Each structure stands twice: as structure tokens, then as C-alpha cells.
């Protein structure tokens, strides 16, 4: 079940913000992504999904289908106004949706180790930002560098884009990520 939350800006320019498994839109990366979008005049639709209890037993294909269904419903609910998807981790299983619909996307810690995600990112032609950490086991440095997208890799950052044992450094990483998101979103606005 997906529970959308809307923050209104420009009605014809909607960004859909999609969480990870345990990373809701209230967590720092997505919270500040929403703030940046609002500053640039976007309407923001946040997905607050409830991962099914049996999700851990889903096959990879079942997980992809579940995520794609959630994201497709959110995009279609905007009646053609969805112009950007910002997603964290699990959300990147919907890369094929943005690629097929020519929607720009910003993927925070995308699951680059899945062929489905890598293949979708290869065919994406719209502006795409990939942000990951070199200490994230789901990030693939070489794949990210080989794609024709905007890439920000944070040295030593984990899957939450944090630095283990370095709180102040993690705040600096967050600042850097938010700045890069701001630049990316501004480039879509002009």
C-alpha cells in the first residue's frame, strides 16, 4: 500500500519522491531533496509505502514488479505532470519506468549490482543523477563511471551515504549531496 503525501508548488511540474526499504521520505537525504524541489517551485509527491511482510521472500523479479507497480501508480496519478523521480535504493528498481517514459531521475544509492537497474540506466536518455558511496556494497564504481549520466561518488560512504564513525563528516557528505541535488534540479528548471 502506498500513501502519497503532496507538497504543492507548480502543478505542471511534479517530482515523485520514492523511499528505500527502511529509508522513508522523512530521513535526511529525501527530506532535503523535497526541500530543494520546493525551493525550485516543484510540486512534490512523496510515497510512503508499507513493504509487504513477505517481501524478504520475494524473488528479485517479484521485488522489481512490486516497486514498478508502486512507482507507476504514483507517476500516472499525476496525469502527465510527473517530470522527475527522486529515489533511494530500493526505488531504483523502477529505473526502467523512468527510462521508458523519458522522465529525468535522481537515484540516491541505486542498486547498481542488479542487472535490471544497470540495463535500465544504460537506456535512460533523460537527465539522470546517480549518487553513491564507495563503501556501499550495492554501488558499482566502474558501472557508474561507464554510464553517460551525472555521477557523484562519495569516498568511504556507506549505503546511507554516511561515514562510519564520523558524524561530522557524514553531515558534510549530506551537505555535498544536497548541493549536487540542488544543481541537478536547477538544471532541469531552466
N, C-alpha and C positions, 0 to 999 in steps of 0.2 A: 504494500500500500504506500502510495506516495502522497505526501501532504505538501502542497505548494504554499509558499509564502511570497507575496508580491510587495515590492517596494517600487513605487511609481516615479518615473522620470518621463522620458519621451516614449509615448505609446507605440510608435512605429519602429522602435529600436530596443528590442528586448534581449537581455542576456539571461540564459538559464545557467544557474549555478548548481552543480551536481556533487554530492558528497562522496566520501570513500566509505569503506566498511564501518569503521569506528571514528570517522572524522566528519562530524556534522558541519553544517554551514556556520555554526556558532564558534568553531575553532578558528584560531588566528589567521591561517592562510586564506580561508574562504570568507571570513568576516571582513578582512581588509580588502579582499578582491571586490566584495559587494560595495564597500565604501568608495573604492576607486571608481567603480562603474557609476555609482550615484553621482559622484563629483563630475563625471563626464556627461551627465544627463541621461543615462540609460535607465530603463525600467528593468528591475531585477526580479527574476522568478527563482526562488530557492526551492530545491527539492529536499524534503525531509522524509527520507524513506525508512521503512522498517524492514530490515533484512529478514527474510523468512527463517524460521527456526531450523529448517533442514538445509539451509544454504551451504553449510560446510560439507554436506554430502552431494551437492550438485556437481555434475561434471563441468568441465571448463565450458563446453558448448551451452549447457544449461545456464551457467552464470552469465555468459555473454548474452544469451537470449533474454534473460531477466533484466539485465541492465539496459539493453537496447529497447526493450518494451517500455521501461520507465522513462527513458530519455525521449523516445519517440512521442509518447503521450504528452510530455511537457512541451516539446517543440511544436507539436501540432495544436496544442491548446492555445498557442499564440497567433494562430491564423495568419501565418506568413511573416509575422513581425520578429521572429527569433533571428537575430543577426550575429549571435555569439554564444558559444558554450564554454564555460569555465568549469573544469572538473578536477577532482582529486582522486588519484589512484584507481580504485575500482571503476570510477566513472569513465576512465579511459577505454574500457571495454566497448564504449559507444563511439569510438573514433570512426568507425565505419559509417555511422549515422551522419556525422558532420562532413565526412569526405563525400558521401553520396549526395548530400543535399547542398553542397558548396557553402557550408557555414564555417566561418572562422572559429578557431578554438584556442584556448589556453589550457594546457594539461599540466597540472602540478603533480609530480611524481608518477607519471604514467607507467603502466606495467609493460615496459619495453621487452621483457623476457617472453611475452606471449606473441606467437606468430600473428595472431589475429590483429593485435594492436599495431605491430610493425608493418604488416601489409596495408592496413587502413591508412597509416601515416604516410606510407610511400605514395598512395594515390591521392592524398589530400592536396588540393591545389589552392585553397584559400589560405590566408594568413594564419599561421599556426605557431604558437609558442610552447616550447617544451622546457619544463624546469625540473631538475632532479639533482640528487646528491650522489657523489662518487662512492659513498659508503652504503648506498641503498642497493640491496641485492636484486631488486626488481628493475633497476635502471641499467641500461647498457650504454656505456660511454661511446663505444665505437659506432653503434647503430645510430645514436642521437646525432653524432657528428656527420654521419653519412647522409642524413636526411636534408632536404632543401628547406628546412624550417629554422626559425629563430630558436636558439638553444641557450639556456643558462644552466651550467653545471656548477654546483656549489661543492668545492672540495671538502671532503670529510663529513658532509651532511648525510643524515640517515633518511629513512622513508618519511619522516615527519618534517624533513628539511631543518633538522636541529643538529647541533653538535654535541655529542655525548660528553657530559661532564663540564660543559661550558655554556652556562646560562646566558651570560652577557654576549658571548659570541653568537648564540642562537638568536638573540634579539637583533644583532647586526645582520644575520642572514635574513631574518624576516623583513627588515628594512630594505635590504637589497632586492628581495623578491617582490615586495610591494612596489618599489621604484621601477623594476622591469615591467611589471604588470601595468603600471601607470603609463609608461612609454608605449607599450604594445596597444593598450586600449586607446590612447590618444591617436595612434597611427590609424586606427580604424575609424575614428571620428572625423578625420579630415579627408 
